[in-house]
């Protein structure tokens, strides 16, 4: 029971890896879980499932691009439960488009949710964790920050920034008893119920891959398969737990060994 009696906050819980992480934390003994997402109906469904499992669950409407939303949610958790043992920041956008086509509005939408949103989630988590002298924060990066992928410059900027920010925050937080890590999922088969992707301009590649390349992404990994949501959620949960007490400032890749080739 990695998370026995823990108070946990997870963003992006309406679907996908965020939802799966909340459910794994519940199975591992967490007693209180705050679910943050912009998609209310699906987020409330996640909280309901947690409650049926005996967890005290709280569904909060949060747009990660809105710092006021973030602050209000963390303040609600602090007021209701008085502590926060683990904060997993998973919500955000996966976005792809050619650099010349990126608008200021698209940059702001994606970077505000991914990078700025993660930063201010960390800030609010630390406000709660520092006085209690303990806690674990785990942020979501992406392999696009480390493996150059056509059309992913915007994603690389945000997710790469999260990793460097994580390492610096870990240095600040360590003397106060708080750990900060990041996870970089590989190619994952996810279910995004209620998910709305921001508008993406069509690629104009001079040497495009085969038209069906995106259907065979799993084959391009060293493991020859997609990662599962459970594999990513298990990693988040472990890093949130006391079993990872000596790990901070680290980045964990969950991608089955990387990519001999990655072009899609």
C-alpha beads as a LAMMPS data file, in Angstrom:
LAMMPS data file: protein, C-alpha beads

264 atoms
263 bonds

1 atom types
1 bond types

-500.0 500.0 xlo xhi
-500.0 500.0 ylo yhi
-500.0 500.0 zlo zhi

Masses

1 110.0

Atoms # bond

1 1 1 0.000 0.000 0.000
2 1 1 2.333 2.705 -1.318
3 1 1 -0.032 5.581 -0.547
4 1 1 -1.598 4.399 2.719
5 1 1 -3.430 7.265 4.469
6 1 1 -2.017 9.851 2.036
7 1 1 -3.698 13.057 0.892
8 1 1 -3.142 13.403 -2.856
9 1 1 -3.892 15.939 -5.579
10 1 1 -3.890 14.982 -9.268
11 1 1 -4.489 17.213 -12.287
12 1 1 -5.962 15.971 -15.557
13 1 1 -8.219 13.440 -13.838
14 1 1 -11.154 13.551 -16.245
15 1 1 -9.503 10.923 -18.439
16 1 1 -6.278 9.291 -19.534
17 1 1 -3.155 9.086 -17.384
18 1 1 -4.449 11.548 -14.782
19 1 1 -7.554 9.477 -14.141
20 1 1 -5.530 6.264 -14.044
21 1 1 -3.066 7.773 -11.571
22 1 1 -5.860 8.811 -9.218
23 1 1 -7.304 5.284 -9.355
24 1 1 -3.900 3.679 -8.703
25 1 1 -3.328 5.992 -5.734
26 1 1 -6.697 4.882 -4.372
27 1 1 -5.841 1.195 -4.795
28 1 1 -2.542 1.882 -3.018
29 1 1 -4.307 3.244 0.053
30 1 1 -4.726 7.016 -0.427
31 1 1 -7.610 8.205 1.718
32 1 1 -8.172 11.688 0.261
33 1 1 -7.766 12.597 -3.417
34 1 1 -8.446 15.955 -5.078
35 1 1 -9.251 15.673 -8.790
36 1 1 -8.545 18.769 -10.906
37 1 1 -9.721 19.114 -14.502
38 1 1 -11.546 21.439 -16.860
39 1 1 -13.971 18.736 -18.075
40 1 1 -16.466 18.686 -15.218
41 1 1 -18.693 15.713 -16.070
42 1 1 -15.847 13.264 -16.595
43 1 1 -13.903 14.642 -13.653
44 1 1 -16.889 14.177 -11.385
45 1 1 -17.242 10.621 -12.717
46 1 1 -13.654 9.928 -11.666
47 1 1 -14.310 11.359 -8.209
48 1 1 -17.467 9.240 -7.939
49 1 1 -15.509 6.096 -8.774
50 1 1 -12.941 6.998 -6.135
51 1 1 -15.687 7.574 -3.579
52 1 1 -17.151 4.155 -4.328
53 1 1 -13.730 2.721 -3.496
54 1 1 -13.888 4.373 -0.072
55 1 1 -11.810 7.453 -0.850
56 1 1 -12.783 10.960 0.221
57 1 1 -12.724 12.513 -3.251
58 1 1 -13.037 16.134 -4.284
59 1 1 -13.708 17.164 -7.908
60 1 1 -12.587 20.714 -8.699
61 1 1 -13.043 22.649 -11.941
62 1 1 -9.599 23.939 -12.925
63 1 1 -8.339 25.461 -16.147
64 1 1 -4.569 25.022 -15.911
65 1 1 -4.137 28.143 -18.022
66 1 1 -5.785 30.194 -15.262
67 1 1 -3.577 30.771 -12.215
68 1 1 -6.545 31.944 -10.144
69 1 1 -8.208 28.557 -10.726
70 1 1 -5.045 26.766 -9.613
71 1 1 -4.642 28.832 -6.466
72 1 1 -8.301 28.451 -5.483
73 1 1 -8.126 24.663 -5.882
74 1 1 -5.026 24.229 -3.727
75 1 1 -6.421 26.598 -1.118
76 1 1 -9.591 24.497 -1.021
77 1 1 -7.551 21.356 -0.430
78 1 1 -5.557 23.026 2.354
79 1 1 -8.691 24.366 4.021
80 1 1 -10.561 21.050 3.781
81 1 1 -7.826 18.548 4.626
82 1 1 -5.050 20.605 6.221
83 1 1 -2.205 18.897 4.384
84 1 1 -1.004 17.581 1.030
85 1 1 1.296 14.579 0.846
86 1 1 1.594 14.228 -2.928
87 1 1 0.771 16.377 -5.932
88 1 1 0.860 14.833 -9.431
89 1 1 0.679 17.422 -12.219
90 1 1 -0.438 15.510 -15.307
91 1 1 -3.014 17.689 -17.068
92 1 1 -2.062 19.649 -20.175
93 1 1 -2.124 19.646 -23.954
94 1 1 -0.381 17.515 -26.533
95 1 1 0.020 19.797 -29.544
96 1 1 1.733 19.514 -32.928
97 1 1 2.177 22.044 -35.718
98 1 1 4.814 23.580 -37.915
99 1 1 6.744 26.393 -36.301
100 1 1 5.878 28.904 -39.030
101 1 1 2.176 28.265 -38.420
102 1 1 2.179 28.759 -34.652
103 1 1 0.173 31.801 -33.601
104 1 1 0.635 33.812 -30.442
105 1 1 -2.749 32.538 -29.277
106 1 1 -1.718 28.900 -29.761
107 1 1 1.588 29.478 -27.982
108 1 1 -0.203 31.044 -25.021
109 1 1 -2.869 28.325 -24.859
110 1 1 -0.427 25.421 -24.886
111 1 1 2.433 26.930 -22.856
112 1 1 0.099 28.445 -20.276
113 1 1 -1.483 25.064 -19.559
114 1 1 1.665 22.970 -19.817
115 1 1 4.544 25.050 -18.471
116 1 1 3.032 27.975 -16.588
117 1 1 0.244 25.812 -15.189
118 1 1 2.722 23.246 -13.916
119 1 1 4.891 25.936 -12.338
120 1 1 2.029 27.463 -10.382
121 1 1 0.724 24.038 -9.354
122 1 1 4.210 23.414 -7.929
123 1 1 4.200 26.788 -6.199
124 1 1 0.861 26.145 -4.509
125 1 1 1.830 22.596 -3.541
126 1 1 5.016 23.905 -1.928
127 1 1 3.032 26.486 0.041
128 1 1 1.240 23.567 1.727
129 1 1 4.159 21.125 1.940
130 1 1 6.865 23.403 3.330
131 1 1 5.110 24.092 6.662
132 1 1 4.437 20.371 7.156
133 1 1 8.053 19.517 6.278
134 1 1 7.221 16.765 3.816
135 1 1 5.654 16.029 0.464
136 1 1 6.252 14.811 -3.069
137 1 1 5.587 16.579 -6.362
138 1 1 5.680 14.762 -9.704
139 1 1 5.404 16.692 -12.974
140 1 1 4.569 15.486 -16.468
141 1 1 7.149 15.974 -19.207
142 1 1 7.131 14.331 -22.669
143 1 1 9.561 12.519 -24.928
144 1 1 9.098 15.273 -27.523
145 1 1 11.405 17.365 -25.347
146 1 1 14.260 14.872 -25.788
147 1 1 13.684 13.153 -29.121
148 1 1 13.345 15.683 -31.968
149 1 1 9.991 15.109 -33.665
150 1 1 8.776 17.073 -36.677
151 1 1 6.279 19.763 -35.720
152 1 1 6.847 19.426 -31.978
153 1 1 8.861 22.590 -31.266
154 1 1 6.081 24.099 -29.158
155 1 1 5.623 20.872 -27.199
156 1 1 9.386 20.557 -26.702
157 1 1 9.600 24.114 -25.347
158 1 1 6.941 23.527 -22.717
159 1 1 7.798 19.988 -21.680
160 1 1 11.546 20.627 -21.752
161 1 1 11.005 23.652 -19.536
162 1 1 9.132 21.481 -17.054
163 1 1 12.138 19.185 -16.638
164 1 1 14.633 21.991 -16.007
165 1 1 12.180 23.668 -13.648
166 1 1 11.701 20.358 -11.799
167 1 1 15.436 19.958 -11.220
168 1 1 15.765 23.472 -9.855
169 1 1 12.722 23.149 -7.603
170 1 1 14.088 19.871 -6.260
171 1 1 17.246 21.685 -5.155
172 1 1 15.198 24.383 -3.420
173 1 1 12.773 21.968 -1.807
174 1 1 15.119 19.263 -0.539
175 1 1 16.204 21.061 2.675
176 1 1 12.518 21.507 3.519
177 1 1 11.703 17.796 3.197
178 1 1 9.940 17.973 -0.180
179 1 1 10.854 15.947 -3.259
180 1 1 10.213 17.061 -6.877
181 1 1 10.500 14.706 -9.867
182 1 1 9.231 14.381 -13.425
183 1 1 7.992 11.562 -15.645
184 1 1 8.362 11.447 -19.427
185 1 1 5.850 9.026 -20.947
186 1 1 6.640 7.471 -24.298
187 1 1 4.022 6.549 -26.871
188 1 1 0.977 5.704 -24.790
189 1 1 -2.396 4.328 -25.709
190 1 1 -4.752 6.686 -23.867
191 1 1 -8.459 7.280 -23.656
192 1 1 -9.309 10.985 -23.672
193 1 1 -12.988 11.177 -22.820
194 1 1 -14.176 14.774 -23.161
195 1 1 -10.780 15.834 -24.475
196 1 1 -10.682 18.881 -26.733
197 1 1 -7.413 19.410 -28.568
198 1 1 -6.511 22.987 -29.507
199 1 1 -6.559 23.688 -33.231
200 1 1 -3.446 22.346 -34.970
201 1 1 -2.310 23.537 -38.401
202 1 1 -1.816 20.749 -40.978
203 1 1 1.839 19.781 -41.576
204 1 1 3.506 20.819 -44.847
205 1 1 6.442 18.425 -44.829
206 1 1 8.823 18.264 -47.764
207 1 1 9.661 14.585 -47.070
208 1 1 6.599 13.165 -45.336
209 1 1 6.549 9.662 -43.835
210 1 1 4.044 7.064 -45.103
211 1 1 0.449 8.163 -44.686
212 1 1 -0.267 5.374 -42.209
213 1 1 2.853 5.962 -40.066
214 1 1 0.850 7.326 -37.147
215 1 1 -1.053 4.017 -36.964
216 1 1 2.183 2.142 -36.322
217 1 1 3.753 4.280 -33.623
218 1 1 4.037 1.368 -31.234
219 1 1 6.233 -0.447 -33.732
220 1 1 8.726 2.437 -33.645
221 1 1 9.601 1.927 -29.981
222 1 1 12.459 -0.318 -28.866
223 1 1 9.893 -2.487 -27.082
224 1 1 7.772 -2.691 -30.216
225 1 1 4.552 -1.683 -28.470
226 1 1 2.599 1.163 -26.937
227 1 1 3.119 1.914 -23.278
228 1 1 0.002 1.520 -21.160
229 1 1 -1.646 4.134 -18.975
230 1 1 -1.120 1.802 -16.014
231 1 1 2.651 1.792 -16.584
232 1 1 2.747 5.577 -16.471
233 1 1 0.360 5.810 -13.513
234 1 1 2.360 3.247 -11.537
235 1 1 5.487 5.361 -12.045
236 1 1 3.744 8.527 -10.867
237 1 1 2.399 6.699 -7.831
238 1 1 5.787 5.245 -6.890
239 1 1 7.474 8.663 -7.111
240 1 1 4.677 10.131 -4.974
241 1 1 5.216 7.482 -2.323
242 1 1 7.648 7.194 0.586
243 1 1 9.278 4.246 -1.205
244 1 1 10.931 6.874 -3.440
245 1 1 12.195 8.871 -0.475
246 1 1 15.726 9.177 -1.873
247 1 1 14.705 10.258 -5.365
248 1 1 14.432 13.952 -6.171
249 1 1 15.343 16.142 -9.128
250 1 1 15.088 13.128 -11.405
251 1 1 13.405 12.433 -14.735
252 1 1 12.028 8.945 -15.306
253 1 1 11.445 7.833 -18.886
254 1 1 8.639 5.314 -19.350
255 1 1 9.049 4.582 -23.048
256 1 1 10.113 0.964 -23.329
257 1 1 13.734 1.765 -24.119
258 1 1 13.419 4.681 -26.536
259 1 1 13.148 4.722 -30.305
260 1 1 15.446 3.201 -32.937
261 1 1 13.543 5.498 -35.289
262 1 1 10.715 7.915 -34.732
263 1 1 9.199 9.622 -37.737
264 1 1 5.482 10.133 -38.165

Bonds

1 1 1 2
2 1 2 3
3 1 3 4
4 1 4 5
5 1 5 6
6 1 6 7
7 1 7 8
8 1 8 9
9 1 9 10
10 1 10 11
11 1 11 12
12 1 12 13
13 1 13 14
14 1 14 15
15 1 15 16
16 1 16 17
17 1 17 18
18 1 18 19
19 1 19 20
20 1 20 21
21 1 21 22
22 1 22 23
23 1 23 24
24 1 24 25
25 1 25 26
26 1 26 27
27 1 27 28
28 1 28 29
29 1 29 30
30 1 30 31
31 1 31 32
32 1 32 33
33 1 33 34
34 1 34 35
35 1 35 36
36 1 36 37
37 1 37 38
38 1 38 39
39 1 39 40
40 1 40 41
41 1 41 42
42 1 42 43
43 1 43 44
44 1 44 45
45 1 45 46
46 1 46 47
47 1 47 48
48 1 48 49
49 1 49 50
50 1 50 51
51 1 51 52
52 1 52 53
53 1 53 54
54 1 54 55
55 1 55 56
56 1 56 57
57 1 57 58
58 1 58 59
59 1 59 60
60 1 60 61
61 1 61 62
62 1 62 63
63 1 63 64
64 1 64 65
65 1 65 66
66 1 66 67
67 1 67 68
68 1 68 69
69 1 69 70
70 1 70 71
71 1 71 72
72 1 72 73
73 1 73 74
74 1 74 75
75 1 75 76
76 1 76 77
77 1 77 78
78 1 78 79
79 1 79 80
80 1 80 81
81 1 81 82
82 1 82 83
83 1 83 84
84 1 84 85
85 1 85 86
86 1 86 87
87 1 87 88
88 1 88 89
89 1 89 90
90 1 90 91
91 1 91 92
92 1 92 93
93 1 93 94
94 1 94 95
95 1 95 96
96 1 96 97
97 1 97 98
98 1 98 99
99 1 99 100
100 1 100 101
101 1 101 102
102 1 102 103
103 1 103 104
104 1 104 105
105 1 105 106
106 1 106 107
107 1 107 108
108 1 108 109
109 1 109 110
110 1 110 111
111 1 111 112
112 1 112 113
113 1 113 114
114 1 114 115
115 1 115 116
116 1 116 117
117 1 117 118
118 1 118 119
119 1 119 120
120 1 120 121
121 1 121 122
122 1 122 123
123 1 123 124
124 1 124 125
125 1 125 126
126 1 126 127
127 1 127 128
128 1 128 129
129 1 129 130
130 1 130 131
131 1 131 132
132 1 132 133
133 1 133 134
134 1 134 135
135 1 135 136
136 1 136 137
137 1 137 138
138 1 138 139
139 1 139 140
140 1 140 141
141 1 141 142
142 1 142 143
143 1 143 144
144 1 144 145
145 1 145 146
146 1 146 147
147 1 147 148
148 1 148 149
149 1 149 150
150 1 150 151
151 1 151 152
152 1 152 153
153 1 153 154
154 1 154 155
155 1 155 156
156 1 156 157
157 1 157 158
158 1 158 159
159 1 159 160
160 1 160 161
161 1 161 162
162 1 162 163
163 1 163 164
164 1 164 165
165 1 165 166
166 1 166 167
167 1 167 168
168 1 168 169
169 1 169 170
170 1 170 171
171 1 171 172
172 1 172 173
173 1 173 174
174 1 174 175
175 1 175 176
176 1 176 177
177 1 177 178
178 1 178 179
179 1 179 180
180 1 180 181
181 1 181 182
182 1 182 183
183 1 183 184
184 1 184 185
185 1 185 186
186 1 186 187
187 1 187 188
188 1 188 189
189 1 189 190
190 1 190 191
191 1 191 192
192 1 192 193
193 1 193 194
194 1 194 195
195 1 195 196
196 1 196 197
197 1 197 198
198 1 198 199
199 1 199 200
200 1 200 201
201 1 201 202
202 1 202 203
203 1 203 204
204 1 204 205
205 1 205 206
206 1 206 207
207 1 207 208
208 1 208 209
209 1 209 210
210 1 210 211
211 1 211 212
212 1 212 213
213 1 213 214
214 1 214 215
215 1 215 216
216 1 216 217
217 1 217 218
218 1 218 219
219 1 219 220
220 1 220 221
221 1 221 222
222 1 222 223
223 1 223 224
224 1 224 225
225 1 225 226
226 1 226 227
227 1 227 228
228 1 228 229
229 1 229 230
230 1 230 231
231 1 231 232
232 1 232 233
233 1 233 234
234 1 234 235
235 1 235 236
236 1 236 237
237 1 237 238
238 1 238 239
239 1 239 240
240 1 240 241
241 1 241 242
242 1 242 243
243 1 243 244
244 1 244 245
245 1 245 246
246 1 246 247
247 1 247 248
248 1 248 249
249 1 249 250
250 1 250 251
251 1 251 252
252 1 252 253
253 1 253 254
254 1 254 255
255 1 255 256
256 1 256 257
257 1 257 258
258 1 258 259
259 1 259 260
260 1 260 261
261 1 261 262
262 1 262 263
263 1 263 264
